[in-house]
Structures are given as structure tokens and as C-alpha cells.
Amino acid sequence: MSWLTDALKSSLGRKLVMALTGLFLILFLMGHVLGNLLLFKNDGGQAFNEYARFMTTTPAVQVLSYVTYISILLHVVYSILITRINRAARPIGYAVNKPGANSLWSSRNMGILGTIVLIFLVIHLKSFWYEMRFGHIPTVNYPGVGEFKDLYTMVAEAFTQWWYVLLYVVGMFGLGYHLSHGFESAFQTLGLNHKKYTPLMKKIGLGFAIIVPTLFASIPVVMFIKSLA
């Protein structure tokens, strides 16, 4: 297995790990935001609670969950490694580093943006994922359907707190900028460049980086506003 270890330690290997885990996490975000939008359904949280139980009890989904955890861990670890290696190779910054002069702002600050997302992710997982798995959550019974952990009420209560809503929005802001560079960078690393299709992929990536984080951020904002009514 030394060849695999050597490959993963190489510059190209590190970039491939970042690209592949990043693309997988992009797919995860697509599914996750669709599930979270069930919070907007006016049914007392039944659809969301059913979704939450499905995501935490279905064997196939459990396997994908572990793949997601591993992808997040690898993405974070390799991001730190690449950032440290790049800084070591260039201890003195560019003499000219004006916005747009050498690269996009999001590209130059992937480490900062990734840190913002990571901090948000840790708090978010502790607040919801950990409580859903290991904490004590009150249950709710839906006639003809059964008893469910009432994650909906927990989420709704969390989004009555202005500081948590603000944290969520800031986290999604960081995620959007992170994606605006990461989406395009992943395809470049995999060699999927074409003069005809690359401009389209850039537009798709930018659209994804705007739409998905905006949808995520809209959920706590709307629920917070409703809680004030």
C-alpha cells in the first residue's frame, strides 16, 4: 500500500482528495437543503420529523452518512495540509496582492472561509445531529403514522434565538464563498476542462454557490421572523 500512501502525499494526490471529497459534499448539500426545506411545510413538522427519522434509521443512508463524515474529515485535514504547504513554499506574500490581480478573493482566502464553515459545522452538529443521535428529544405522535422524535420543535426553538440565526447566516455566507471557488477548482483538478463547456460549468458553480447557501440561510431567517409575529 506504499504506492497509495505516496500518491496521497503527493501534490496531485492532495488536490484529488480535496476535489473528490468536495464534489461528494456538494451532492450532500443538495440533498440536505431539500430535506431542510420541509421545515417550511405547514403540517406541524410531520414531514420534517419523518425525514429526520428516515435519515437516521435507513441502513443505506447510514452508509452514506459515514462516507459523508469521512469526506468532511479528509476535506478539512487536506485543506489544512495544503494551506500549510503553500505558506511554507511562499513565506513572503506577493508584492502585489490586489483583489483580482492574481486570483479571486475566495481563492486566496479558502483557509479562512473553510475555518468559518468548520466552526459553524461543529456548532450545528452539536445542536442538532448530536442531540438527535444521543440527546433526549421529546417525541410527538402523529395519528395513523406513529411516534417520532420531535426534531422540528427543537429546530424551531433554536431559530427563535437571534444569535444562532446570525451564526447560521454567517456560516452560509462563508459556505457560499467557499463553494464559489471550490466548485470550479474541483473540476479543474480532475482535468474536466473544455473551452466550450468550462464557461458553463463556471456559471453553474456560481449559481450553486449562491442558491444553495441562500436556501439554507432563508430557513432560520424566515422561522425567526415568524417567531416574532
N, CA and C of each residue as an Amber inpcrd file, in Angstrom:
protein
   687
   0.8120000  -1.2170000   0.0000000   0.0000000   0.0000000   0.0000000
   0.8490000   1.2720000   0.0000000   2.1870000   1.0880000  -0.1000000
   3.0510000   2.2670000  -0.0560000   2.7970000   3.2010000  -1.2340000
   2.4140000   2.6100000  -2.3770000   2.1440000   3.4300000  -3.5580000
   0.9580000   4.3560000  -3.3010000  -0.0450000   3.8510000  -2.5520000
  -1.2150000   4.6640000  -2.2370000  -0.8370000   5.7870000  -1.2840000
  -0.0420000   5.4470000  -0.2770000   0.4120000   6.4580000   0.6780000
   1.2260000   7.5390000  -0.0150000   2.1200000   7.1160000  -0.8980000
   2.9370000   8.0810000  -1.6450000   2.0680000   8.9590000  -2.5370000
   1.0480000   8.3450000  -3.1530000   0.1560000   9.1040000  -4.0430000
  -0.6240000  10.1530000  -3.2660000  -1.1200000   9.7620000  -2.0850000
  -1.9040000  10.6940000  -1.2800000  -1.0470000  11.8220000  -0.7090000
   0.2580000  11.5640000  -0.5810000   1.1500000  12.5920000  -0.0520000
   1.6350000  13.5400000  -1.1380000   1.4630000  13.1500000  -2.3910000
   1.9240000  13.9990000  -3.4950000   1.0110000  15.2060000  -3.6580000
   1.5160000  16.2090000  -4.3460000   0.7390000  17.4280000  -4.5800000
  -0.5490000  17.1140000  -5.3290000  -0.4380000  16.3070000  -6.3860000
  -1.6220000  15.9410000  -7.1660000  -2.5860000  15.1030000  -6.3310000
  -2.0440000  14.1970000  -5.5290000  -2.8830000  13.3490000  -4.6900000
  -3.6970000  14.1600000  -3.7040000  -3.0500000  15.1500000  -3.0880000
  -3.7640000  16.0030000  -2.1310000  -4.8890000  16.7660000  -2.8160000
  -4.6060000  17.2710000  -4.0090000  -5.6260000  18.0250000  -4.7420000
  -6.7740000  17.1240000  -5.1800000  -6.4550000  15.8740000  -5.5330000
  -7.5040000  14.9360000  -5.9280000  -8.4270000  14.6110000  -4.7510000
  -7.8350000  14.4140000  -3.5740000  -8.6400000  14.1480000  -2.3800000
  -9.5690000  15.3320000  -2.1090000  -9.0370000  16.5400000  -2.2060000
  -9.8470000  17.7370000  -1.9950000 -10.9740000  17.8260000  -3.0160000
 -10.6590000  17.5230000  -4.2790000 -11.6520000  17.6220000  -5.3520000
 -12.7640000  16.5960000  -5.1780000 -12.3830000  15.3390000  -4.9500000
 -13.3670000  14.2710000  -4.8560000 -14.2430000  14.4070000  -3.6080000
 -13.6390000  14.7190000  -2.4880000 -14.4390000  14.9100000  -1.2690000
 -15.3100000  16.1520000  -1.3940000 -14.7770000  17.1880000  -2.0390000
 -15.5520000  18.4100000  -2.2300000 -16.7810000  18.1700000  -3.0880000
 -16.6210000  17.4380000  -4.1870000 -17.7540000  17.1470000  -5.0710000
 -18.7850000  16.2680000  -4.3720000 -18.3150000  15.3170000  -3.5770000
 -19.2590000  14.4800000  -2.8330000 -20.0520000  15.3260000  -1.8360000
 -19.3760000  16.2480000  -1.1660000 -20.0540000  17.1020000  -0.1960000
 -21.0220000  18.0620000  -0.8770000 -20.7370000  18.4350000  -2.1240000
 -21.6660000  19.2610000  -2.8830000 -22.9690000  18.4920000  -3.1190000
 -22.8480000  17.2070000  -3.4560000 -24.0350000  16.3650000  -3.6260000
 -24.8000000  16.2420000  -2.3040000 -24.0430000  16.1130000  -1.2180000
 -24.6750000  16.0400000   0.1060000 -25.4600000  17.3090000   0.4020000
 -24.8820000  18.4560000   0.0880000 -25.5530000  19.7270000   0.3380000
 -26.8600000  19.8350000  -0.4330000 -26.8740000  19.3270000  -1.6570000
 -28.0840000  19.3660000  -2.4730000 -29.2060000  18.5780000  -1.7970000
 -28.8830000  17.3710000  -1.3350000 -29.8940000  16.5580000  -0.6700000
 -30.3040000  17.1350000   0.6730000 -29.3260000  17.6830000   1.3940000
 -29.5960000  18.2180000   2.7280000 -30.5070000  19.4420000   2.6710000
 -30.2730000  20.3200000   1.7270000 -31.1030000  21.5260000   1.6560000
 -32.5330000  21.1760000   1.2580000 -32.6910000  20.1760000   0.3960000
 -34.0440000  19.7550000   0.0150000 -34.7950000  19.2030000   1.2270000
 -34.0770000  18.4400000   2.0570000 -34.6980000  17.9250000   3.2740000
 -35.0440000  19.0370000   4.2400000 -34.1550000  20.0040000   4.3980000
 -34.3980000  21.1060000   5.3310000 -35.5540000  21.9970000   4.9050000
 -35.7960000  22.0660000   3.6040000 -36.9110000  22.8940000   3.1210000
 -38.2590000  22.3510000   3.5710000 -38.2900000  21.1090000   4.0560000
 -39.5180000  20.5520000   4.6100000 -39.9460000  21.2990000   5.8680000
 -39.0200000  22.0530000   6.4520000 -39.3660000  22.8760000   7.6230000
 -40.4010000  23.9320000   7.2770000 -40.4830000  24.2850000   6.0010000
 -41.4510000  25.2860000   5.5620000 -42.8550000  24.7030000   5.3640000
 -42.9480000  23.3770000   5.3600000 -44.2370000  22.7430000   5.1200000
 -45.1580000  22.9690000   6.3140000 -46.3510000  23.4010000   6.0430000
 -47.3010000  23.7580000   7.1050000 -48.0780000  22.5290000   7.5850000
 -47.3620000  21.6310000   8.2670000 -48.0020000  20.4020000   8.7560000
 -47.6000000  20.0820000  10.1890000 -47.1530000  21.1110000  10.9020000
 -46.7550000  20.9100000  12.2880000 -45.4450000  20.1750000  12.4600000
 -44.6670000  20.0740000  11.3880000 -43.3540000  19.4500000  11.4710000
 -43.3470000  17.9690000  11.1460000 -44.4940000  17.4030000  10.7410000
 -44.5490000  15.9640000  10.4930000 -43.6170000  15.5220000   9.3750000
 -43.6460000  16.2200000   8.2400000 -42.8090000  15.8260000   7.1050000
 -41.3330000  15.8900000   7.4720000 -40.9380000  16.9340000   8.2050000
 -39.5280000  17.0760000   8.5940000 -39.1230000  15.9890000   9.5800000
 -39.9830000  15.6880000  10.5460000 -39.6610000  14.6470000  11.5210000
 -39.5890000  13.2650000  10.8710000 -40.4470000  13.0190000   9.8910000
 -40.3780000  11.7630000   9.1570000 -39.0740000  11.6810000   8.3600000
 -38.7020000  12.7990000   7.7670000 -37.4370000  12.8650000   7.0200000
 -36.2540000  12.6160000   7.9510000 -36.2860000  13.2390000   9.1420000
 -35.1800000  13.0880000  10.1020000 -35.0360000  11.6300000  10.5360000
 -36.1520000  10.9500000  10.7810000 -36.0610000   9.5440000  11.1850000
 -35.5640000   8.6680000  10.0330000 -36.0140000   8.9640000   8.8300000
 -35.5590000   8.2190000   7.6690000 -34.0470000   8.3420000   7.5140000
 -33.5290000   9.5630000   7.7160000 -32.1030000   9.8170000   7.5470000
 -31.2560000   9.1640000   8.6340000 -31.8530000   8.8820000   9.7850000
 -31.0670000   8.3350000  10.9030000 -31.3150000   6.8520000  11.1510000
 -32.2110000   6.2380000  10.3920000 -32.5080000   4.8250000  10.6410000
 -32.3750000   3.9320000   9.4110000 -32.3450000   4.5170000   8.2160000
 -32.2680000   3.7150000   6.9950000 -30.8270000   3.2500000   6.7680000
 -30.5830000   1.9350000   6.6560000 -29.2160000   1.4050000   6.5200000
 -28.4090000   2.0250000   5.3830000 -29.0110000   2.1530000   4.1960000
 -28.2790000   2.7200000   3.0570000 -27.8690000   4.1570000   3.3270000
 -28.7620000   4.8890000   3.9690000 -28.4650000   6.2860000   4.2980000
 -27.3710000   6.3500000   5.3580000 -27.3720000   5.3820000   6.2670000
 -26.3400000   5.3300000   7.2960000 -24.9590000   5.1530000   6.6830000
 -24.8750000   4.3090000   5.6770000 -23.6020000   4.1090000   4.9860000
 -23.1490000   5.4160000   4.3410000 -24.0760000   6.0960000   3.6750000
 -23.7500000   7.3830000   3.0550000 -23.3580000   8.4100000   4.1100000
 -23.9650000   8.3000000   5.2830000 -23.6280000   9.2310000   6.3630000
 -22.1750000   9.0690000   6.7870000 -21.7260000   7.8250000   6.9180000
 -20.3320000   7.5820000   7.3010000 -19.3780000   8.0560000   6.2000000
 -19.7850000   7.8810000   4.9440000 -18.9740000   8.3930000   3.8330000
 -18.8890000   9.9170000   3.9240000 -19.9980000  10.5390000   4.3040000
 -20.0220000  11.9970000   4.4580000 -19.0910000  12.4420000   5.5740000
 -19.1320000  11.7480000   6.7240000 -18.2580000  12.1040000   7.8450000
 -16.7860000  11.9900000   7.4440000 -16.4650000  10.8940000   6.7700000
 -15.0830000  10.6820000   6.3290000 -14.6780000  11.7580000   5.3260000
 -15.5920000  12.1160000   4.4210000 -15.2960000  13.1400000   3.4160000
 -15.0290000  14.4920000   4.0700000 -15.8380000  14.8250000   5.0750000
 -15.6360000  16.0940000   5.7910000 -14.2740000  16.0970000   6.4710000
 -13.9510000  14.9870000   7.1560000 -12.6730000  14.8890000   7.8660000
 -11.5050000  15.0080000   6.9020000 -11.5500000  14.2630000   5.7970000
 -10.4670000  14.3190000   4.8200000 -10.3640000  15.6980000   4.1920000
 -11.5090000  16.3040000   3.8980000 -11.5100000  17.6250000   3.2690000
 -10.8640000  18.6600000   4.1930000 -11.1860000  18.5750000   5.4700000
 -10.6130000  19.5190000   6.4450000  -9.1240000  19.2770000   6.6160000
  -8.7330000  18.0060000   6.8170000  -7.3250000  17.6720000   7.0500000
  -6.4640000  18.0680000   5.8590000  -6.9070000  17.7070000   4.6540000
  -6.1120000  18.0180000   3.4690000  -6.1150000  19.5120000   3.1610000
  -7.1930000  20.1910000   3.5320000  -7.2200000  21.6450000   3.3640000
  -6.1490000  22.3060000   4.2290000  -6.0310000  21.8340000   5.4690000
  -5.0040000  22.3620000   6.3780000  -3.6090000  22.0520000   5.8450000
  -3.4040000  20.8200000   5.3670000  -2.0980000  20.4200000   4.8360000
  -1.7050000  21.2870000   3.6390000  -2.6340000  21.4650000   2.7060000
  -2.3370000  22.2460000   1.5050000  -2.0390000  23.6950000   1.8610000
  -2.8170000  24.2500000   2.8020000  -2.5950000  25.6340000   3.2210000
  -1.2180000  25.8000000   3.8490000  -0.8250000  24.8740000   4.7200000
   0.4810000  24.9460000   5.3860000   1.6170000  24.7870000   4.3850000
   1.4500000  23.8520000   3.4500000   2.4920000  23.6260000   2.4440000
   2.6470000  24.8530000   1.5370000   1.5190000  25.4340000   1.1420000
   1.5680000  26.6210000   0.2850000   2.2260000  27.8010000   0.9920000
   1.9350000  27.9570000   2.2770000   2.5370000  29.0640000   3.0300000
   4.0260000  28.8410000   3.2280000   4.4040000  27.5810000   3.4540000
   5.8180000  27.2710000   3.6250000   6.5910000  27.5070000   2.3360000
   5.9530000  27.2550000   1.2140000   6.6070000  27.4440000  -0.0820000
   6.6770000  28.9170000  -0.4650000   5.7870000  29.7250000   0.1590000
   5.7740000  31.1420000  -0.1570000   5.6700000  31.9460000   1.1320000
   6.7490000  31.9350000   1.9470000   6.7070000  32.5980000   3.2530000
   6.5020000  34.0990000   3.1570000   6.9150000  34.7010000   2.0470000
   6.7320000  36.1290000   1.8470000   5.6240000  36.3100000   0.8160000
   4.5970000  37.0700000   1.1830000   3.4480000  37.2370000   0.3040000
   3.8150000  37.9490000  -0.9770000   2.8970000  37.8800000  -1.9360000
   3.1140000  38.5800000  -3.1870000   3.3220000  40.0700000  -2.9380000
   4.2130000  40.6630000  -3.7030000   4.4380000  42.1060000  -3.5730000
   3.1800000  42.8520000  -3.9600000   2.4710000  42.3370000  -4.9430000
   1.2110000  42.9330000  -5.3520000   0.1300000  41.8960000  -5.1490000
  -0.8200000  42.1890000  -4.2620000  -1.8740000  41.2330000  -3.9690000
  -3.2140000  41.9370000  -3.9410000  -3.4550000  42.7230000  -4.9670000
  -4.7070000  43.4510000  -5.0580000  -5.8160000  42.5010000  -5.4800000
  -7.0690000  42.7780000  -5.0190000  -8.1780000  41.9230000  -5.4180000
  -8.2630000  41.7960000  -6.9320000  -8.2640000  40.5670000  -7.3950000
  -8.3880000  40.3180000  -8.8210000  -7.0790000  40.3350000  -9.5660000
  -5.9920000  40.7580000  -8.8960000  -4.7070000  40.8680000  -9.5880000
  -4.1230000  39.4990000  -9.8820000  -4.1250000  38.6060000  -8.8670000
  -3.5460000  37.2850000  -9.0550000  -4.6030000  36.1780000  -9.0440000
  -5.6430000  36.3570000  -8.2580000  -6.6800000  35.3450000  -8.1410000
  -7.9030000  35.9640000  -7.4960000  -8.9890000  35.2180000  -7.4630000
 -10.1960000  35.6830000  -6.8240000 -10.0080000  35.7510000  -5.3170000
 -10.7720000  36.6340000  -4.6660000 -10.6970000  36.7740000  -3.2160000
 -11.0150000  35.4490000  -2.5410000 -12.0390000  34.7430000  -3.0330000
 -12.4210000  33.4690000  -2.4400000 -11.3140000  32.4330000  -2.5710000
 -10.5460000  32.5080000  -3.6740000  -9.4460000  31.5710000  -3.8830000
  -8.3100000  31.8510000  -2.9030000  -7.9980000  33.1300000  -2.6770000
  -6.8930000  33.4900000  -1.7870000  -7.2240000  33.2480000  -0.3230000
  -8.5090000  33.1670000  -0.0070000  -8.9110000  33.0640000   1.3980000
  -9.7010000  31.7860000   1.6890000  -9.3870000  30.7150000   0.9510000
 -10.0790000  29.4510000   1.1680000  -9.8810000  28.9320000   2.5890000
  -8.7090000  29.1850000   3.1740000  -8.4440000  28.7370000   4.5310000
  -9.3570000  29.4130000   5.5390000  -9.5050000  30.7330000   5.4110000
 -10.3680000  31.4960000   6.3150000 -11.8240000  31.0760000   6.1430000
 -12.2450000  30.9860000   4.8890000 -13.6240000  30.6040000   4.6070000
 -13.9080000  29.1930000   5.1110000 -12.9570000  28.2980000   4.9020000
 -13.1200000  26.9360000   5.3890000 -13.2150000  26.8800000   6.9080000
 -12.4560000  27.7430000   7.5860000 -12.4950000  27.7970000   9.0510000
 -13.8560000  28.2630000   9.5440000 -14.4110000  29.2810000   8.8800000
 -15.7500000  29.7700000   9.2290000 -16.7750000  28.6480000   9.0960000
 -16.7040000  27.9340000   7.9700000 -17.6310000  26.8310000   7.7310000
 -17.4330000  25.7400000   8.7730000 -16.1840000  25.4370000   9.1230000
 -15.8910000  24.3780000  10.0940000 -16.4380000  24.7330000  11.4710000
 -16.2420000  25.9700000  11.9130000 -16.7560000  26.4070000  13.2140000
 -18.2790000  26.2850000  13.2460000 -18.9050000  26.7620000  12.1530000
 -20.3620000  26.6410000  12.0710000 -20.7950000  25.1820000  12.1080000
 -20.0730000  24.3340000  11.3880000 -20.4330000  22.9170000  11.2900000
 -20.3600000  22.2330000  12.6510000 -19.3270000  22.5290000  13.4200000
 -19.1730000  21.9190000  14.7420000 -20.3460000  22.3050000  15.6520000
 -20.6830000  23.6040000  15.6650000 -21.7940000  24.0800000  16.4970000
 -23.1180000  23.4920000  16.0140000 -23.2850000  23.4450000  14.6930000
 -24.5180000  22.9370000  14.1060000 -24.7060000  21.4470000  14.4130000
 -23.6440000  20.6630000  14.2740000 -23.7290000  19.2320000  14.5640000
 -24.0170000  18.9880000  16.0370000 -23.4000000  19.7940000  16.9170000
 -23.6530000  19.6380000  18.3550000 -25.1030000  19.9690000  18.6810000
 -25.6500000  20.9950000  18.0250000 -27.0000000  21.4470000  18.3420000
 -28.0720000  20.4850000  17.8650000 -27.8710000  19.8710000  16.7060000
 -28.9340000  19.0600000  16.1190000 -28.5540000  17.5770000  15.9390000
 -27.4710000  17.3280000  15.2010000 -27.1010000  15.9350000  14.9190000
 -26.8210000  15.1570000  16.2020000 -26.0240000  15.7260000  17.0990000
 -25.6790000  15.0370000  18.3370000 -26.9190000  14.8030000  19.2000000
 -27.7660000  15.8260000  19.2930000 -28.9730000  15.6940000  20.1050000
 -29.9220000  14.6600000  19.5120000 -30.0040000  14.6280000  18.1810000
 -30.8800000  13.6580000  17.5300000 -30.3850000  12.2340000  17.7810000
 -29.0850000  12.0690000  17.7880000 -28.4960000  10.7360000  17.9490000
 -28.4190000  10.2980000  19.4130000 -27.9280000  11.1940000  20.2630000
 -27.5840000  10.7960000  21.6280000 -28.3030000  11.5820000  22.7200000
 -28.9240000  12.6960000  22.3680000 -29.5800000  13.5170000  23.3740000
 -31.0030000  13.0540000  23.6580000 -31.6420000  13.7810000  24.5370000
 -33.0380000  13.4780000  24.8770000 -33.9380000  14.4760000  24.1490000
 -34.6890000  13.9620000  23.1920000 -35.6030000  14.8010000  22.4240000
 -37.0290000  14.3380000  22.6840000 -37.9260000  15.2470000  23.0500000
 -39.3330000  14.8710000  23.2470000 -39.9020000  14.2560000  21.9720000
 -40.8740000  13.4000000  22.1310000 -41.4860000  12.7490000  20.9760000
 -42.8580000  13.3430000  20.6880000 -43.3230000  13.1010000  19.4870000
 -44.6530000  13.5420000  19.0740000 -45.3100000  12.3870000  18.3330000
 -46.6100000  12.2430000  18.5300000 -47.3340000  11.1410000  17.9010000
 -48.2580000  11.6930000  16.8210000 -48.0950000  11.1440000  15.6170000
 -48.9650000  11.5230000  14.5080000 -49.9570000  10.3930000  14.2680000
 -51.2440000  10.6670000  14.4080000 -52.2640000   9.6310000  14.2540000
 -52.1380000   8.8760000  12.9290000 -52.1160000   7.5720000  13.0320000
 -52.0420000   6.7420000  11.8460000 -50.6420000   6.5790000  11.2850000
 -49.6840000   7.2800000  11.8600000 -48.3040000   7.2180000  11.3660000
 -47.3680000   6.6450000  12.4190000 -47.4530000   7.1630000  13.6430000
 -46.6110000   6.6560000  14.7050000 -45.9360000   7.7630000  15.5000000
 -45.0120000   7.3550000  16.3670000 -44.3050000   8.2790000  17.2500000
 -42.9320000   8.6100000  16.6750000 -42.5850000   9.8950000  16.7410000
 -41.3250000  10.3660000  16.1780000 -40.6230000  11.2770000  17.1740000
 -39.2880000  11.3150000  17.0950000 -38.5410000  12.3350000  17.8220000
 -38.8900000  13.6870000  17.2060000 -39.2060000  14.6480000  18.0720000
 -39.6940000  15.9380000  17.5840000 -38.5390000  16.9040000  17.3280000
 -37.7350000  16.5960000  16.3200000 -36.6080000  17.4600000  15.9680000
 -37.0980000  18.7990000  15.4370000 -38.2750000  18.7930000  14.8290000
 -38.8350000  20.0280000  14.2720000 -38.9700000  21.1060000  15.3460000
 -39.5260000  20.7320000  16.5020000 -39.7060000  21.7030000  17.5810000
 -38.3690000  22.2070000  18.0880000 -37.3690000  21.3140000  18.1750000
 -36.0350000  21.7310000  18.6100000 -35.4420000  22.7540000  17.6510000
 -35.5810000  22.4900000  16.3410000 -35.0610000  23.4160000  15.3370000
 -35.7980000  24.7480000  15.4100000 -37.1220000  24.6880000  15.5230000
 -37.9310000  25.9080000  15.5800000 -37.5500000  26.7630000  16.7900000
 -37.2920000  26.1140000  17.9300000 -36.8910000  26.8490000  19.1330000
 -35.5070000  27.4560000  18.9670000 -34.5900000  26.7160000  18.3280000
 -33.2380000  27.2410000  18.1060000 -33.2790000  28.4910000  17.2390000
 -34.1840000  28.5060000  16.2740000 -34.2570000  29.6260000  15.3480000
 -35.0910000  30.7900000  15.8730000 -35.4360000  30.7420000  17.1610000
 -36.0230000  31.9250000  17.8070000 -34.9330000  32.7680000  18.4460000
 -33.7070000  32.2510000  18.4550000 -32.5670000  32.9530000  19.0640000
 -31.8110000  33.7210000  17.9790000 -31.7670000  35.0270000  18.1240000
 -31.1900000  35.8640000  17.0760000 -29.7210000  35.5390000  16.8380000
 -28.9670000  35.2070000  17.8920000 -27.5300000  34.9550000  17.7300000
 -27.2900000  33.6840000  16.9260000 -28.1740000  32.6820000  17.1080000
 -27.9960000  31.4490000  16.3510000 -28.3560000  31.6690000  14.8850000
 -29.3860000  32.4550000  14.6470000 -29.7690000  32.7910000  13.2660000
 -28.6300000  33.5430000  12.5870000 -28.0280000  34.4940000  13.3250000
 -26.9060000  35.2570000  12.7780000 -25.7280000  34.3350000  12.4780000
 -25.4310000  33.4250000  13.3960000 -24.3480000  32.4520000  13.1870000
 -24.6190000  31.6250000  11.9390000 -25.8470000  31.2080000  11.7700000
 -26.2310000  30.3980000  10.6200000 -26.0170000  31.1640000   9.3240000
 -26.4480000  32.4180000   9.3010000 -26.3180000  33.2300000   8.0930000
 -24.8450000  33.4760000   7.7620000 -24.0380000  33.7790000   8.7880000
 -22.6020000  33.9950000   8.5710000 -21.9580000  32.7120000   8.0470000
 -22.3510000  31.5680000   8.6230000 -21.8240000  30.2920000   8.1610000
 -22.1570000  30.0230000   6.7040000 -23.3850000  30.3640000   6.3090000
 -23.7910000  30.1560000   4.9150000 -23.1090000  31.1540000   3.9730000
 -22.8060000  32.3370000   4.4900000 -22.0500000  33.3180000   3.7100000
 -20.6540000  32.7610000   3.4180000 -20.0250000  32.2070000   4.4490000
 -18.7100000  31.5970000   4.2640000 -18.7740000  30.4050000   3.3320000
 -19.8360000  29.6010000   3.4530000 -20.0010000  28.4290000   2.5820000
 -20.1550000  28.8590000   1.1260000 -20.9240000  29.9160000   0.8960000
 -21.1310000  30.3860000  -0.4680000 -19.8410000  30.8050000  -1.1370000
 -19.0220000  31.5680000  -0.4340000 -17.7370000  31.9920000  -0.9910000
 -16.7980000  30.7940000  -1.1800000 -16.8480000  29.8700000  -0.2290000
 -16.0180000  28.6710000  -0.3220000 -16.3920000  27.8650000  -1.5680000
 -17.6890000  27.7200000  -1.8020000 -18.1690000  26.9700000  -2.9620000
 -17.8690000  27.6780000  -4.2760000 -17.8860000  29.0110000  -4.2560000
 -17.6870000  29.7630000  -5.4990000 -16.3300000  29.4700000  -6.1230000
 -15.3640000  29.1370000  -5.2900000 -14.0500000  28.7380000  -5.8110000
 -13.9190000  27.2280000  -5.8820000 -14.4310000  26.5290000  -4.8540000
 -14.2360000  25.0950000  -4.7650000 -14.8880000  24.3150000  -5.8890000
 -16.0710000  24.7260000  -6.3310000 -16.7870000  24.0190000  -7.3930000
 -15.9510000  23.9790000  -8.6660000 -15.4960000  25.1510000  -9.0910000
 -14.6960000  25.2430000 -10.3120000 -13.3420000  24.5580000 -10.1410000
 -12.7220000  24.7470000  -8.9780000 -11.4020000  24.1800000  -8.7220000
 -11.4190000  22.6580000  -8.7780000 -12.5080000  22.0420000  -8.2760000
 -12.6080000  20.5800000  -8.2720000 -12.6020000  20.0300000  -9.6950000
 -13.3450000  20.6650000 -10.5770000 -13.3920000  20.1930000 -11.9650000
 -12.0530000  20.4130000 -12.6710000 -11.3720000  21.5010000 -12.3350000
 -10.0530000  21.7430000 -12.9200000  -9.0620000  20.6810000 -12.4760000
  -9.1090000  20.3220000 -11.2010000  -8.2020000  19.3020000 -10.6720000
  -8.4090000  17.9680000 -11.3600000  -9.6620000  17.6470000 -11.6560000
  -9.9780000  16.3770000 -12.3090000  -9.7350000  16.4230000 -13.8120000
  -9.2640000  17.5610000 -14.3030000  -8.9500000  17.6970000 -15.7200000
 -10.1670000  17.8260000 -16.6090000 -11.3110000  18.2020000 -16.0200000
 -12.5470000  18.3260000 -16.7980000 -12.6990000  19.7460000 -17.3280000
 -11.7350000  20.1650000 -18.1220000 -11.7550000  21.4990000 -18.7080000
 -11.9950000  21.3980000 -20.2100000 -12.8230000  22.2640000 -20.7150000
 -13.1050000  22.2970000 -22.1500000 -13.5090000  23.7220000 -22.5050000
 -12.9330000  24.2470000 -23.5750000 -13.1770000  25.6460000 -23.9230000
 -14.6550000  25.9310000 -24.1680000 -15.4200000  24.8790000 -24.5340000
 -16.8340000  25.0680000 -24.8050000 -17.6800000  24.9490000 -23.5500000
 -17.3230000  23.9950000 -22.6600000 -18.1650000  23.7100000 -21.5050000
 -17.6970000  24.3530000 -20.2030000 -16.4170000  24.7150000 -20.1140000
 -15.9110000  25.3090000 -18.8760000 -16.6380000  26.5940000 -18.4890000
 -16.9000000  27.5150000 -19.4150000 -17.6710000  28.7170000 -19.0380000
 -19.0420000  28.3700000 -18.4640000 -19.6770000  27.3360000 -19.0210000
 -20.9820000  26.9160000 -18.4980000 -20.8430000  26.3620000 -17.0910000
 -19.7990000  25.5690000 -16.8510000 -19.5780000  24.9980000 -15.5260000
 -19.3080000  26.0950000 -14.5020000 -18.6130000  27.1480000 -14.9310000
 -18.3720000  28.2700000 -14.0200000 -19.6810000  28.9250000 -13.6160000
 -20.5850000  29.0710000 -14.5860000 -21.8820000  29.6830000 -14.2900000
 -22.7160000  28.7850000 -13.3730000 -22.6670000  27.4740000 -13.6440000
 -23.3920000  26.5260000 -12.7930000 -22.8320000  26.5600000 -11.3710000
 -21.5010000  26.5830000 -11.2750000 -20.8600000  26.6370000  -9.9660000
 -21.2200000  27.8900000  -9.1990000 -21.2300000  29.0300000  -9.8940000
 -21.5850000  30.2910000  -9.2410000 -23.0450000  30.2630000  -8.8070000
 -23.8940000  29.7270000  -9.6730000 -25.3120000  29.6280000  -9.3310000
 -25.5280000  28.7550000  -8.1130000 -24.8200000  27.6180000  -8.0740000
 -24.9170000  26.7060000  -6.9260000 -24.4360000  27.3990000  -5.6570000
 -23.3180000  28.1340000  -5.7750000 -22.7210000  28.8100000  -4.6190000
 -23.6200000  29.9120000  -4.0740000 -24.5180000  30.4170000  -4.8980000
 -25.4510000  31.4580000  -4.4580000 -26.7590000  30.8490000  -3.9710000
 -27.3260000  29.9510000  -4.7740000 -28.6680000  29.4350000  -4.4970000
 -28.7200000  28.5440000  -3.2550000 -27.8210000  27.5630000  -3.1750000
 -27.8890000  26.5990000  -2.0660000 -27.6550000  27.2620000  -0.7000000
 -26.5810000  28.0470000  -0.5050000 -26.4160000  28.7140000   0.7900000
 -27.5590000  29.6820000   1.1000000 -28.1040000  30.3320000   0.0630000
 -29.2220000  31.2440000   0.2860000 -30.4540000  30.4840000   0.7790000
 -30.7110000  29.3180000   0.1910000 -31.8350000  28.4990000   0.6500000
 -31.6270000  28.0590000   2.0900000 -30.4150000  27.6140000   2.4130000
 -30.1120000  27.2340000   3.7930000 -30.3470000  28.4110000   4.7350000
 -29.8130000  29.5750000   4.3870000 -29.9080000  30.7480000   5.2600000
 -31.3360000  31.2580000   5.3970000 -32.1430000  31.0600000   4.3580000
 -33.5170000  31.5650000   4.3950000 -34.3500000  30.8550000   5.4570000
 -34.0090000  29.6090000   5.7670000 -34.8090000  28.8260000   6.7130000
 -34.7990000  29.4390000   8.1160000 -33.6280000  29.6700000   8.7340000
 -33.6430000  30.2800000  10.0610000 -34.1760000  31.7070000  10.0590000
 -33.9060000  32.4500000   8.9820000 -34.3840000  33.8370000   8.9190000
 -35.9100000  33.8740000   8.9080000 -36.5190000  33.0750000   8.0480000
 -37.9850000  33.0450000   7.9480000 -38.6010000  32.5410000   9.2500000
 -38.0260000  31.4930000   9.8280000 -38.5870000  30.9430000  11.0760000
 -38.4130000  31.9220000  12.2350000 -37.3310000  32.6880000  12.2220000
 -37.1330000  33.6930000  13.2690000 -38.1660000  34.8070000  13.1370000
 -38.4030000  35.2570000  11.9210000 -39.3960000  36.3100000  11.6870000
 -40.7880000  35.8380000  12.1070000 -41.1080000  34.5760000  11.7780000
 -42.4130000  34.0300000  12.1700000 -42.5490000  33.9590000  13.6810000
 -41.4360000  33.7000000  14.3810000 -41.5000000  33.5950000  15.8390000
 -41.7780000  34.9340000  16.4990000 -41.5030000  36.0250000  15.7770000
 -41.7470000  37.3610000  16.3220000 -43.1910000  37.7990000  16.1450000
 -43.8960000  37.1230000  15.2340000 -45.2760000  37.5180000  14.9380000
 -46.2100000  37.1850000  16.1080000
